[in-house]
């Protein structure tokens, strides 16, 4: 079975055709439970998310701030495994029909086996992977298997990336480019800033891939600000915080659905 990279590309193209940015939501698998995580994905899509990133919980998430680290700890203490991540992708995709990517650090894939991981992700209906710590120059074997299985390889670029480096990264990637709006870890910010706009401009000069911005967006106003210059707006910590702050799972699902609705309005106000 082939993965859903074409669905991802079509979804991002459809948002552009509507003269808006796509809303991309991030949620960790296994949080607050495996079943609860699947319901959370359904809730953000019901609220208006176009694409979902399912996080593979990791004990040393170098890109993630305290909010996502807390959720990862809960998932790991609950015994979440890669099989649960695949189940999350499968059931979320079957229920929603939207592109579902996995965001993961490299070590779990390396231990699990590249061929096994890509084959299972494609079979589950996944659209690809975001790989924040896989160096492009060491990614050829991964990309070979991802391409074979119809999966996108999304690399992360940062404001510190020089233009030559941006060109190398974007030439190797597929699906879209993840532009980190600032130097640092994930988390909500007061403002997303001009660094992100400059990074999108420089990245677009190297590629025809959509450029989606993440790190720091937490409300409709910020979503609208980023949507004015990016192809997609990525929101993670704000969703996870709503789940963490909720008194129970049902309240958490209502909260993330509501936030997705606010953000979906924001990306349409560019």
Buried (B, 14 or more C-beta within 10 A) or exposed (E): EEBBBEBBBEBBEEBBEEEBBBBBBBBBBBBBBBBBBBBBBBBBBBBBBBBBBBBBBBEEBEBBBEBBBBBBBBBBEBEBBBEBBBBBBBBBBEBBEBBBBBBBBBEBBEEBEBEEBBBBBBBBBBBBBBBBBBEBEEBEEBBEBBBBBBBBBBBBBBBEBEEEBBBBBBEBBBBBBBBBBBEEBBBBBEEBBEBBBEBBEBBBEBBEBBBBBBBBBBBBBBBBBBBEBBBBBBBBBBBBBBBBEBEEBEEBBBBBBEBBBBBBBBBBEB
